[in-house]
């Protein structure tokens, strides 16, 4: 076997690339065999410092001084912003100037480059990988969605006379054209993102090369690039066309069906940069065909307004007075806390660390309970704009959702009855691990479940709810509903 190709081969001379390394030039730096030392030092245009290989120094490769070619620059003139050699330092040109060691500058620069590499690799690159996966998933869904559309068109067409076959063909062609437009749009978007991913990967590789390099000029000339990557691209929002059939079998092609236009838009802040603390998305949990009442907790309250989970076994509640109470799932009272103002809280919640939080409308404050001591967290001075937030606006009879910039994403005003429109009365609201929105309909005794884009999914209407008010979901996606008029909390399984 050729020793040069062996994975465990010993170090070879940089000049002849054959003999074993015995010497090392600290100033060049180069690995040399004894036979090549003379050939190397014969180059008198450079200084040399030959030592046995075992005594080699790990030194930076300093740039050669442009004024004094025989010297290397190991200092940096802060006033002139240029590397300087020892002769430059004592020259009249740099009199009274401030100097700093190039070694210190390189160390500082490499610390920043290391942060840059870590940020690019752990945050930017992984974010773009997730975006690519998201787009590829959407691409994989296209055929299934469009085949479903075609199937709906076909099934509807079978109910019509043969003379409508031509209309069916036209609609199929329209769907296939939209499919191609859809795929083309997503493929183009995917390629744009993959190009950005490649750029990020190249930047990571470049930073890793610089970090391993001893050349000063490479470190000093490096310019931070991660900022241009942190502005994420617009997220491509493509809405699938929807098939709408018409059962009025008149001989007019426009009455056969309608297909909504293919909607391709870009949402400016659709993607979010991944943070090191970000966790992976939870597994998808399908909704049950029929919700199941697991248990009922009797709090003994005359009126029950809010409920929030401390754990899978304990819940905080309040009944419309100044007292907030902690119960277990058997209804046993574990603890009571009185509001600081002595007035009723408007709503309650629990932080990740298990601290109770409540809003006080009379003082316009948000308060937190730590070790049974109440601290004011926020005092509102006037109207405010929240970030991502879902609101059950009972006065407007709507669920309103805005993004972090305060821009309206959607409004949900309930489902239309087949005979008349009923008055939607949302009171409580919560979200689950699937980003689904649950809101209580106080009058109709329903729980409405929406997806993250405000599309109605289903009702929870089979658990005997009476005046549902406050809502929460525990870590296992069990749904807790506070029945205002009964003073009871119902635990419901719906996924």
N, C-alpha and C positions, 0 to 999 in steps of 0.2 A: 504493500500500500504506500502511496506517495505520502511522506510525512507532512507535506504542506496541506494535505487535504484531511488530515486526521483531526477529529474534534478535540483531542487532548494534546495537540501539538504544542511544543515549547515556543517561546517568543523568538522571532527571527530578526535579523538585522534589517533596518529600514533601507539601506543602500543596496546591498547585494541580494537581499531577500532570500538568503540561503543559509548562511552560518548563524550559529547561536549568538544571542546578544550577550556582550560582556561589559560594554562601556555605555555611558549615557552623557549627552551634551545638555547641561542644564539650561543653557541660553538659547539653543535652537528651537525646541528640544528634539532630540533624535535618539533612537536605540541603535547601537553600533556594535559590530564585532571588532576584534582587535585588528584584523586585516584592513578594515575600512576607516580606522581612526585617522591615519595619516591623510587619506584622501579627503576626509571631511574637514580637518583643520587647515588644509592647504588653501581653502577659501578665506583669504585674509580680509575680505570686505566685511566680515562679521567677526564679533568677538566670540570666543568659545570657552566653555568651562567643562572640561572632560573629567568625569568621575566614574569609579566602578558603578555598575548598574545598581547594586544593592544600596549605594549611598546617594542615589539620585534624589533631587529635590523636586517637589511639585510646585513649580513656579508659574506665574502668569507670563504670557508672551507679550512683553511691552512693545508699543510701537516705536519705530526708529525716529529720532529727532530730525525734523526737516532742516533745521539750522546747523546742528552738529551731528553729522551722519554717523560718527563713531560712537555716539551715545544713544541709550534707550531712555524713553520718557517714563519715569515712574511716579511723577507728580502731576497735578492738574492745577493750572492757574485759574482761580475763580474769577478774577477780574477780566482776563482775556478769554476765558472759557475755552482753553486749549491745553493739550498735554505738553509738559515741559520736562527737559532733562536737567541734571544737576548744574550744568553750565548755564542753562537758561535761567535757573533760579537766582544765580548770583549776578546775572547780567543787568546792565542799566535799564534795559527794556522792561524788566519785571521788578524794578525797584519798588519796595513798599507794597507789593502785591500780596494777596492772600493765596496760600497754596493748600491743597489737600491731597492726601495719598490716593493714587489711582487704585490701589488695593482696596481702600475703604469705599471708594466710589463704586467699584465693581461689585463688592460684597453687597452694598446697599441696592444697586441696580438688580442684582441677581435675586435678592429677596423679593423685589417687586415682580420680577419675571416669574419666579416660582409661584407667587400669588396669582399671576396672570395665567400660568399653565394650569393651576388647580381650578381656577374659575372657569376657564375654557373647557376643561375636561369634565368637571363634576357638575357644572351648571349649564353652560351654553350648549355644549355638545350633546349632553343627555336630554336637554329640552328639545333640540332639533330632532333627535332620535325619536322622541315621543310624538312630535308633530308628524314625522314621516310615517310612523306606525298608524297614527290616526287617519292620515290620508289614504294609506294603503288599505286600511280596514274599510273606509268608505268606498274605495274602488272595488273591493271584494263584494260589497253589498249591492253594487249597481245592477248586476245581472239579475239577482234575485228580486229586487224591487221592480225592475222593469218587466221581468217575466210575469210578475204578479199583475202588473198593469195590463199586459197583453192578455193574460188569462181572463181578467175581468171583462176586457173588451170582447173576447171570444165568447165567453159565457152569455154576455148580454146579447151578442149578435145572433146566437142560436135561437133566441126568442122571436126574432124578426123573420120576415119573409126572405127568400133567396135574393130578391132584388136589392137587399141591403148589403150583399156581399162586397160590392164595390166600396161602399162606405167603410166597411170593416177593414179592407185592405188599406184604404187611405189613412185610417187612424193608426194602424200598425206601423205604416211607414213613418208617420209623424212621431210615434213613440220611439222608433229606432233612430230617427234623426236626432231626437232629444237625447237619447241614450249616448249617441256619439258625441254630441255637444257636451254632455255631462262628463263623459270619460275624458274627452280632450281637455276640458277645463281643469279637471282634477289632475290629469297627467302633467299638464303644463305647470300647475301649481306644485306638484310633487317634484318635478325636475328643478324648479326654482329653489325649493327648500333643500333638495339634495345638493345643489351647488353650494348653498350656504353651509351645509353640513361639511362638504369637502373643504371649503375655505376655513371653517373652524378647525377641522382636523389638521389641515396644513399648518395653521397657526400654532396648534398644540405641538406638532412635530418640530416646528421652527424654534419654539421656546425651549423644548427639551434639548435640541442640538446646542443652543446658546448656553444653556445651563451646564452642559457637559464640556463646552469649549473653554479654553484658556485664553482665547484671543480677546483683548480688551476692547478693540474697536467693534467687534460684533456685539458685545454687551452694551457698549455706550451708544451705538447707532440704532439699537432696537427701539422702535416706537410702539407704544401700547396700542393694541388693535381691538381689544375686547369690547370697548365702548360701542363700536359700530355694529357689533353683533347683538348687543343687549336690546336694541330696538328691533323687536320681533316683527316679522312680516305680517301683513294683513291676513286674517283667517278667511279662507274661501268658504262662503256659506251657499250651498246649493240645495234648493228645495226640490224634492222629487215631484214631478207632475202628479196630479190626482185624477183618477178616472171618475166621471160622474155619468151614470146612465140615465136614461129617460124612459119610463114605462108607458108613456103616451105614444102608442104605435101608429103615428101618422107618417105618411109617405114623404117626409122631408128629412134630408140627410142631417140638417143642423139639429134636429130633435133626437137623433140617434144617441148621441152622447157628447160630452165636452171634456177636454183635457186641459187642465190649467197650464199656463205657460211655464217653461223651464226657468226657474229663478236662480241666477248666478250673481251673487253679490260678495263683497269683501267687508268683513267686520274688522275695523281698525285695531281694536284691542281684544280680538278673539282668542289669541294665544297668551299664555302667561309664562314668564320665565320660571323655571323650576328652581326651588331653593334647596340647599343641602338638607333641610329638615323635612322636605316634602316626602309624603308616604305614597306608596303605590295605590292605585285605584282599587276599591273593594270589588269583590266578585259580583257579577250581575245576579240579582235575586228576582225571579219572576213573581208577579202578583198572583195571589190565590184567586181561583174562580169565585170562591165565596169566603169571606173573612170569618175568623173563628174567635169567639169570645173565650178567653183563657180564664179570667177571674174578675171578680168585682171587689173593690176595696171600699168598705164603708167608713168614711172619715167622721161621721157623726155631725157634719156641718149642716146648717140649714140652707146655706147657699155656697156653692163651690165655683171659684172663678179661674184659678190657675193651677197647673200641675207641671212639675219638672223632675227629671230623674237624677238622683244623686248617684245611684248605682242600679244594678239589675234587681236589687232587693229593697231599695229605699226610695221614697219620693217626697219632695217638698210640695206643700199645697198652701193656699190661703182662701178664706171664705168671705172676703169682702170687708174685713176689718183690719186692725193694726197688727194682728198676730199671724205669723207664718209658721207652719207646723211640719215636722218631719215624721212620716209614718213608714212602717214596714209594709210589705204586701199583705200582711194579715190584718192590717188596720190599726195596729198598736201604735200609740203616740210615743215617739222617741225623744223629741225635743221641740221647744217652742222658742221663737225669736220675735220680739216686738220691734216694729219699725222705729227709727230714730225720731221721726217727727210725730209719732203717735197717730198717724193717719194711714189709710189703706194704701198698700202698694198697687200700682197698676198692673205690673206683670213681674214674674220671677223667672230666674234661670240659674244654671250651675256652671261654673268655669271648669276647665279641664283638670284643675288641681282640686276640685271638689268644694270650692267656696260658693256660698249662696250670693246671688246678685239680684237686686230688685230696683224697680223704678218708683220714684216718689213724685206723683204729678203735682202735689201742692208746693213742693220746693223745687220742682223741675230739675231733679238730680237723679243720677245713677249711683247706687250704693253697693258696697261689697261687705260681707260678713266674714271676718277672719278671727278665729279663736274667740267667737262670741262677741267680738268688738266690731262695731259698724263704722266703716270709713266711707267718706264721700269720694267718688271717683271722677264724676263729671257733673258740672252744673251748667245747664243750658241757658245762654243769655237771650236767645231769640230763636227764630226758625233756623234749622240746620239742614245740611245735605249729608246724608249718610253715603257709605260706599255700597258694596253689593248688599242689597237688603230686600226682603220679601215682607210685604205689609198686608194684613187683613184690614182693609179700610171699610169698616161697617157703614160709615156715613155715606160713602160713595157706592156701597154695595158691590165692591170689587176687590179682588186680590191684585195688588200693584207691585211690580218688580222692576227695580232700576239697577243699572250697573254701577261700578265703582266711581264713574264720572258723574253719576246722578242722572244719566240719560235713560229715559223710559225704555225698558225692553219689551214689556207686554202688560196688558190688563186682562184679567179673567173675570167675567161677570156671570158665571154660572151657565148651565145648559138650558137650552130652550125646550119647554114642554111641547108635546105634540098638539096640545089644544090651546095653551096660552103661556105667556111668560110669567113665571113666578118671581117673587122678590127674593133675590139672593141675599142672605144675611151672614156673611163671614165674621167670625169672632176670633177664635184661636187660630194659630198658624205654626207650623214646624216643618222641618225638612229631614230626610233620612239619608242613609249611606249611599243611596243611588241618585242623590240630588233631586229626588221627587219632592213635590210640595204637597203637604196635607193641610187642609183648612176645614174648620167646623162650620156647618150651616145651622145656626141656632134655632131657626124656625122649623125647617124641614127635617131636622134630626138626622142629617146626612154628614158624612165626611167625604169631601171631594179630594181625589188624588190626581195631581197634574204632573206632567214631566217637567224637566228643567226649562223647557221652552214655552211652558204655559198650555200645552195640549192636554185636554181632558183624557184621563185614562179609565177611571172607574169610580164608583161610589162604594163607601162602606155604609150599608143601610140595613144590615140584617142582624144587628147585635142589640136591638131594643134600646137604642140611645134616646135619652130625653134631655133636651136643651144642652147639647154639647157646647162647652165653652173653651177652657184651656186645653192645649195639646202638648205632648212631647213624645219623643221616641228614644228608647234606651240603646245601649251598645249592640244589642242583638236585633235591632229593628222591630222590637215589640212596641205597639202603639198604645199610649195611655191617654184616656179621654176623661176630662173632668165634667161630670154632669152637674150643671149649676143648680137645678131645682131639686135634685135628689141628694146632693152632698156625697156622691159616690164617684170613685175612679174606676174605670173599666180598662182592663188590659186586653188588647186585641192583637191577634196574629193575622197579618194581611199579606206577608211575603213568604 
